[in-house]
Structures are given as C-alpha cells and as structure tokens.
Amino acid sequence: MAMQAKDIETLIRQAFPDASVEIADLAGDGDHYAATVVSSAFKGKTRVQQHQMVYAALKGRMGGELHALALTTSVPA
C-alpha cells in the first residue's frame, strides 16, 4: 500500500518540529515522491547524515510503503 504525502510530512515534522517540509508526488502514483526539508537539526551534518536523519524519521517505511523519495535537505538561511 502506498503512502500519502500527508503521512510522509507528518513523520518528518514529528522528528523535526522546526522543519519547513514540502512534498511532491512525482508520478501521481503515491509511490514516487520528492521532499524538501529545511531544519536547524541539520546544522553541522553532512548531506548524507541529513538524509539518514530523514530516512530514520520515516521509521522503516522506505522500500516498503514508500518506494522512492528524492530528497533535498538544508539548514535555514
């Protein structure tokens, strides 16, 4: 079963309450999303570490309910 964009956003916001989160359904199928996450929690972290933090926030749903997520992360300007 596919994940809804709102569910992805909710999980990310639970892990990063200060985050600005934008989710886009890339294929219209509920399986391929793009997410942009901006959070102060990423300060001092490498891009890989930032992405790992977001994947951890998704609580194991990557590869199952969520097939693909194109991820862009950054700290607030």
C-alpha positions as CSV (number, residue, x, y, z in Angstrom):
1,M,0.0,0.0,0.0
2,A,1.3,3.4,-1.0
3,M,1.9,6.2,1.5
4,Q,0.1,9.5,1.3
5,A,2.1,12.8,1.1
6,K,0.5,14.0,4.3
7,D,1.7,10.9,6.2
8,I,5.3,11.5,5.0
9,E,5.1,15.1,6.1
10,T,3.7,14.2,9.5
11,L,6.5,11.7,10.2
12,I,9.1,14.3,9.2
13,R,7.5,17.1,11.3
14,Q,7.4,14.8,14.3
15,A,11.2,14.3,14.0
16,F,12.0,17.9,13.1
17,P,9.3,20.2,14.6
18,D,11.0,23.3,13.3
19,A,11.2,22.0,9.7
20,S,9.9,23.5,6.6
21,V,8.6,20.5,4.6
22,E,7.5,20.3,1.0
23,I,6.3,17.0,-0.5
24,A,5.6,16.5,-4.2
25,D,4.1,13.3,-5.8
26,L,6.4,12.9,-8.8
27,A,4.4,10.3,-10.7
28,G,0.9,10.6,-9.3
29,D,1.0,7.1,-8.1
30,G,1.6,7.6,-4.3
31,D,4.9,5.7,-4.6
32,H,7.4,8.3,-6.0
33,Y,7.8,11.5,-4.0
34,A,10.2,14.4,-3.8
35,A,10.7,16.0,-0.4
36,T,12.5,19.3,0.5
37,V,13.3,19.5,4.2
38,V,14.9,22.6,5.9
39,S,15.7,22.2,9.5
40,S,18.2,23.6,12.0
41,A,18.7,20.0,13.2
42,F,20.9,19.5,10.1
43,K,23.4,22.2,11.1
44,G,26.9,20.7,11.1
45,K,25.8,17.5,9.4
46,T,26.9,16.3,6.0
47,R,24.3,15.8,3.3
48,V,24.5,12.1,3.8
49,Q,23.9,12.4,7.5
50,Q,21.0,14.8,6.9
51,H,19.4,12.3,4.5
52,Q,19.9,9.5,7.0
53,M,18.1,11.5,9.6
54,V,15.1,12.0,7.4
55,Y,15.1,8.2,6.5
56,A,15.2,7.4,10.2
57,A,12.2,9.7,10.7
58,L,10.3,7.6,8.2
59,K,10.5,4.7,10.6
60,G,11.4,1.9,8.2
61,R,8.8,2.7,5.5
62,M,11.4,3.4,2.8
63,G,11.4,0.5,0.4
64,G,8.1,-0.8,1.6
65,E,5.1,1.6,1.8
66,L,7.3,4.3,0.3
67,H,9.1,3.2,-2.9
68,A,11.1,6.2,-3.9
69,L,11.9,9.6,-2.3
70,A,14.1,12.2,-4.0
71,L,15.4,14.2,-1.0
72,T,16.7,17.7,-0.7
73,T,17.8,18.8,2.7
74,S,19.4,22.0,4.1
75,V,19.6,24.3,7.1
76,P,17.6,27.5,7.3
77,A,19.3,30.5,5.6
